[in-house]
């Protein structure tokens, strides 16, 4: 019986050490990687490895690289960049009654942040991700993602 108590004690100590190690690694990662200033945010559509739009926080500009492939039944070309409202509107792949849904991304040069503020998808997970200054934003039903490049060159494409 005494041997069993020692084994349980060792198991608890091992589990505690694992929690401390994993928790410390998580905190260190968040402090060192995610708190760097974002220099750019690349917005990707579909499976493309090339961004459709880049938000340059350093130069405070938005660069549009190419248009989305949109059926002629849609009234305009996408993405739509509204510099006044600081939004980028893309046409997502998620459809409701055969109509592709809009995804609106808002950016803030001062905070160097990006947020998906409007989209339609199951449970609206994309828009509930909140504002990000370094953590990637992923909207799977609409096949849109935002990845950051920090001043130090992390998360480069």
C-alpha angles and dihedrals in degrees: 000000000000090000091055092053091052091049092051090048091052091048091053092048091049092049090048092051091049091052091049092048095047093043092049091049091050093050093046091050092050093047097046105033109027099041095062117109114264112236096184142002119211118206114206129193124202120334094326119133089203119079118244091207134012124202109207107201093183096055092029093231137126117219121202113203104180143346124259117252099255128174114250090247090076115090100229147018119269140255097049112198115201107189093183094058092029093233137136117205120200132176109245127210095237110104132202114193089346094306119119113231128236122243115202118198120192122202132194119203093194096054093030089229141137130203135179101230102173134027142127118232137124108301091352090257094159096059092042092061089086131207118335132196097180112347113101117252115217127190105183103178089054094036095231126133136176120209126184134222114204127212088257093054100254119149091024120171 
